Amino acid sequence: MTTLTLTEITMPAALIGPSNPFPQLNRLAESAPALQVDESVPEELRKYIGYGVGSSCGDPCLPYAVQDNYQRERAPQAFKVAVLENEHLRATILLEYCGRLWSNLSRMGKTVQSMEHSY
């Protein structure tokens, strides 16, 4: 039988802080490569290709706000998780991080995939 449980786990995390109210319009990284567009695409269409979408983590990605108010110090923090389990596996999913898989444990005692100790 498969069950889904909503609960919380505590792990060390840095405080993110509020989003910057100003959009990121310029590249953050000077060495970020430009988007490559095939020469067969007409110039009037190439002009705005990639606007607001970055090709690397240093490029703007509109409409998302810049998250530059985070702290470096980690402290224990509670996170909402969904635990999906059956007779074979137990998967823990971080709900506040877009459904990122935190751990996937086999009922046979073997770790299939786990991010628990990567922080």
Backbone as CSV, one residue per row, in Angstrom:
resi,resn,N_x,N_y,N_z,CA_x,CA_y,CA_z,C_x,C_y,C_z
1,MET,0.838,-1.184,0.000,0.000,0.000,0.000,0.883,1.248,0.000
2,THR,0.552,2.200,-0.843,1.305,3.442,-0.950,0.654,4.516,-0.088
3,THR,1.514,5.254,0.665,1.006,6.340,1.508,1.751,7.626,1.192
4,LEU,1.059,8.740,1.386,1.645,10.066,1.224,1.437,10.817,2.525
5,THR,2.526,11.268,3.123,2.481,11.981,4.388,3.117,13.348,4.215
6,LEU,2.452,14.401,4.685,3.008,15.748,4.683,3.539,16.034,6.069
7,THR,4.808,16.410,6.151,5.446,16.655,7.441,6.539,17.704,7.277
8,GLU,7.387,17.849,8.269,8.517,18.774,8.208,9.788,18.050,8.597
9,ILE,10.902,18.484,7.999,12.212,18.021,8.435,13.040,19.260,8.765
10,THR,14.024,19.084,9.618,14.908,20.180,9.986,16.296,19.883,9.448
11,MET,16.881,20.879,8.789,18.233,20.738,8.261,18.905,22.100,8.256
12,PRO,20.250,22.136,8.236,20.940,23.422,8.185,20.662,24.131,6.861
13,ALA,20.350,25.415,6.923,20.073,26.182,5.711,20.402,27.644,5.952
14,ALA,20.754,28.349,4.890,21.000,29.785,4.951,19.680,30.505,4.684
15,LEU,19.488,31.636,5.346,18.287,32.430,5.125,18.384,33.103,3.754
16,ILE,17.317,33.018,2.976,17.327,33.573,1.632,17.061,35.079,1.647
17,GLY,16.180,35.530,2.492,15.850,36.948,2.528,14.888,37.312,1.416
18,PRO,14.432,38.562,1.399,13.465,38.965,0.372,14.117,39.087,-1.002
19,SER,13.298,38.944,-2.050,13.786,39.122,-3.413,14.081,40.590,-3.661
20,ASN,15.053,40.857,-4.497,15.379,42.213,-4.900,14.216,42.733,-5.740
21,PRO,13.685,43.931,-5.449,12.533,44.433,-6.212,12.884,44.846,-7.638
22,PHE,14.175,44.980,-7.949,14.594,45.408,-9.277,14.924,44.202,-10.148
23,PRO,14.477,44.189,-11.404,14.786,43.056,-12.285,16.256,43.067,-12.688
24,GLN,16.779,41.907,-12.993,18.147,41.792,-13.480,18.125,42.000,-14.993
25,LEU,18.639,43.127,-15.439,18.605,43.444,-16.862,19.963,43.236,-17.532
26,ASN,21.005,43.312,-16.776,22.351,43.137,-17.326,22.943,41.823,-16.871
27,ARG,23.923,41.343,-17.617,24.612,40.120,-17.232,25.366,40.335,-15.926
28,LEU,25.348,39.323,-15.069,26.135,39.369,-13.847,27.565,38.927,-14.125
29,ALA,27.735,37.996,-15.033,29.051,37.467,-15.346,29.527,38.045,-16.672
30,GLU,30.654,38.720,-16.648,31.190,39.310,-17.873,31.624,38.246,-18.868
31,SER,32.011,37.084,-18.375,32.511,36.041,-19.259,31.407,35.117,-19.776
32,ALA,30.155,35.432,-19.485,29.060,34.571,-19.936,28.967,34.609,-21.455
33,PRO,28.907,33.450,-22.100,28.848,33.427,-23.567,27.486,33.883,-24.085
34,ALA,27.502,34.482,-25.257,26.253,34.900,-25.886,25.542,33.680,-26.454
35,LEU,24.228,33.790,-26.608,23.476,32.702,-27.214,23.882,32.539,-28.673
36,GLN,24.026,31.318,-29.119,24.404,31.037,-30.497,23.135,30.831,-31.323
37,VAL,22.989,31.601,-32.399,21.831,31.511,-33.277,22.339,31.203,-34.680
38,ASP,21.701,30.270,-35.328,22.104,29.874,-36.673,22.027,31.060,-37.631
39,GLU,22.964,31.117,-38.569,23.027,32.225,-39.524,21.830,32.270,-40.467
40,SER,21.116,31.148,-40.602,19.954,31.126,-41.492,18.761,31.900,-40.924
41,VAL,18.786,32.215,-39.631,17.698,32.986,-39.007,17.887,34.452,-39.404
42,PRO,16.847,35.094,-39.976,16.969,36.500,-40.397,17.329,37.419,-39.225
43,GLU,18.035,38.488,-39.515,18.515,39.431,-38.498,17.368,40.017,-37.674
44,GLU,16.230,40.347,-38.322,15.112,40.943,-37.565,14.534,39.967,-36.542
45,LEU,14.669,38.650,-36.773,14.207,37.654,-35.802,15.273,37.359,-34.747
46,ARG,16.545,37.483,-35.130,17.632,37.205,-34.187,17.807,38.302,-33.150
47,LYS,17.308,39.475,-33.463,17.557,40.637,-32.614,17.148,40.405,-31.156
48,TYR,16.001,39.771,-30.916,15.496,39.613,-29.551,15.494,38.168,-29.061
49,ILE,16.105,37.264,-29.825,16.174,35.870,-29.365,17.020,35.828,-28.103
50,GLY,16.486,35.203,-27.087,17.210,35.085,-25.831,16.990,36.224,-24.865
51,TYR,16.225,37.248,-25.257,15.989,38.356,-24.335,15.235,37.846,-23.112
52,GLY,15.778,38.077,-21.939,15.134,37.663,-20.702,15.386,36.227,-20.327
53,VAL,16.155,35.498,-21.130,16.475,34.103,-20.819,17.978,33.956,-20.892
54,GLY,18.573,33.501,-19.813,20.017,33.399,-19.761,20.548,32.091,-20.300
55,SER,21.747,32.145,-20.867,22.407,30.929,-21.321,23.333,30.386,-20.243
56,SER,23.530,31.152,-19.189,24.331,30.690,-18.048,23.755,31.326,-16.796
57,CYS,24.285,30.933,-15.645,23.733,31.448,-14.380,24.020,32.934,-14.200
58,GLY,24.897,33.530,-15.001,25.180,34.952,-14.905,24.309,35.812,-15.783
59,ASP,23.463,35.201,-16.598,22.592,35.949,-17.502,21.247,36.229,-16.850
60,PRO,20.575,37.292,-17.303,19.240,37.573,-16.763,18.236,36.498,-17.141
61,CYS,17.277,36.290,-16.275,16.225,35.313,-16.533,14.909,35.925,-16.075
62,LEU,14.382,36.815,-16.896,13.129,37.483,-16.550,11.979,36.508,-16.668
63,PRO,10.931,36.595,-15.927,10.537,37.648,-15.000,10.957,37.386,-13.562
64,TYR,11.918,36.519,-13.341,12.308,36.156,-11.986,13.169,37.237,-11.350
65,ALA,12.878,37.535,-10.099,13.639,38.547,-9.376,14.989,37.974,-8.939
66,VAL,15.926,38.860,-8.743,17.264,38.465,-8.297,17.207,38.097,-6.822
67,GLN,17.776,36.964,-6.472,17.854,36.539,-5.070,19.266,36.853,-4.579
68,ASP,19.507,38.098,-4.171,20.843,38.476,-3.747,20.901,38.942,-2.293
69,ASN,19.871,38.627,-1.520,19.841,39.018,-0.109,20.038,37.840,0.831
70,TYR,20.645,36.768,0.334,20.822,35.581,1.171,22.004,35.752,2.120
71,GLN,21.984,34.983,3.172,23.054,34.983,4.163,23.961,33.777,3.949
72,ARG,25.162,33.803,4.444,26.095,32.688,4.310,26.039,31.744,5.511
73,GLU,25.627,32.246,6.663,25.595,31.420,7.870,24.400,30.482,7.821
74,ARG,24.638,29.209,8.114,23.546,28.229,8.140,23.081,28.001,9.569
75,ALA,21.794,27.786,9.699,21.181,27.487,10.981,20.081,26.455,10.743
76,PRO,19.731,25.667,11.759,18.646,24.690,11.576,17.346,25.381,11.182
77,GLN,16.718,24.854,10.153,15.483,25.440,9.634,14.537,24.309,9.243
78,ALA,13.241,24.492,9.503,12.243,23.474,9.166,11.757,23.673,7.738
79,PHE,11.591,22.565,7.004,11.104,22.588,5.634,9.939,21.618,5.497
80,LYS,8.910,22.034,4.739,7.773,21.153,4.475,8.198,20.097,3.456
81,VAL,7.852,18.848,3.750,8.187,17.754,2.846,6.980,16.848,2.659
82,ALA,7.002,16.132,1.551,6.035,15.072,1.293,6.815,13.767,1.307
83,VAL,6.342,12.799,2.079,6.987,11.493,2.148,6.058,10.498,1.459
84,LEU,6.533,9.967,0.343,5.781,8.993,-0.436,6.455,7.647,-0.232
85,GLU,5.697,6.687,0.310,6.324,5.397,0.588,5.391,4.231,0.307
86,ASN,6.030,3.124,-0.045,5.323,1.862,-0.229,6.206,0.758,0.355
87,GLU,5.929,-0.486,0.028,6.690,-1.587,0.619,8.114,-1.684,0.076
88,HIS,8.433,-0.939,-0.994,9.760,-1.009,-1.605,10.623,0.224,-1.360
89,LEU,10.026,1.423,-1.436,10.779,2.670,-1.365,10.142,3.679,-0.425
90,ARG,10.975,4.625,0.013,10.499,5.782,0.779,11.180,7.015,0.173
91,ALA,10.393,7.880,-0.487,10.918,9.080,-1.136,10.498,10.305,-0.330
92,THR,11.458,11.183,-0.044,11.191,12.431,0.655,11.403,13.571,-0.327
93,ILE,10.372,14.407,-0.509,10.370,15.465,-1.519,10.237,16.815,-0.821
94,LEU,11.152,17.741,-1.129,11.126,19.084,-0.543,10.090,19.935,-1.280
95,LEU,8.994,20.255,-0.620,7.909,21.001,-1.254,8.272,22.462,-1.485
96,GLU,9.079,23.029,-0.617,9.442,24.446,-0.734,10.599,24.682,-1.706
97,TYR,11.112,23.617,-2.285,12.172,23.722,-3.285,11.718,23.082,-4.592
98,CYS,10.510,23.422,-5.011,9.944,23.002,-6.307,9.897,21.490,-6.470
99,GLY,9.693,20.760,-5.403,9.561,19.317,-5.509,10.869,18.574,-5.676
100,ARG,11.968,19.146,-5.210,13.276,18.481,-5.319,13.304,17.230,-4.459
101,LEU,13.854,16.168,-5.013,13.957,14.905,-4.290,15.061,15.011,-3.250
102,TRP,14.711,14.871,-1.971,15.681,14.964,-0.881,16.319,13.602,-0.622
103,SER,15.502,12.564,-0.594,16.067,11.222,-0.436,15.125,10.193,-1.032
104,ASN,15.702,9.082,-1.440,14.954,7.971,-2.009,15.583,6.710,-1.424
105,LEU,14.954,6.158,-0.409,15.530,5.042,0.337,14.811,3.738,0.033
106,SER,15.600,2.703,-0.148,15.051,1.375,-0.376,14.626,0.781,0.960
107,ARG,13.557,0.027,0.985,13.109,-0.652,2.202,14.056,-1.792,2.568
108,MET,14.952,-2.153,1.659,15.923,-3.207,1.926,17.124,-2.663,2.706
109,GLY,17.065,-1.378,3.092,18.132,-0.781,3.877,19.222,-0.142,3.041
110,LYS,19.070,-0.111,1.740,20.073,0.439,0.844,19.620,1.819,0.362
111,THR,20.537,2.816,0.362,20.218,4.145,-0.128,20.253,4.136,-1.643
112,VAL,19.143,4.465,-2.261,19.071,4.533,-3.715,19.602,5.885,-4.175
113,GLN,19.104,6.952,-3.583,19.552,8.296,-3.903,19.253,9.165,-2.701
114,SER,20.220,9.961,-2.271,19.984,10.799,-1.118,20.799,12.071,-1.213
115,MET,20.171,13.188,-0.867,20.853,14.482,-0.804,21.040,14.898,0.650
116,GLU,20.686,14.045,1.580,20.664,14.426,2.990,22.002,14.910,3.517
117,HIS,23.097,14.372,3.029,24.395,14.743,3.580,25.199,15.609,2.628
118,SER,24.551,16.215,1.655,25.270,17.057,0.694,25.235,18.526,1.057
119,TYR,24.570,18.896,2.142,24.523,20.287,2.523,25.803,20.643,3.216
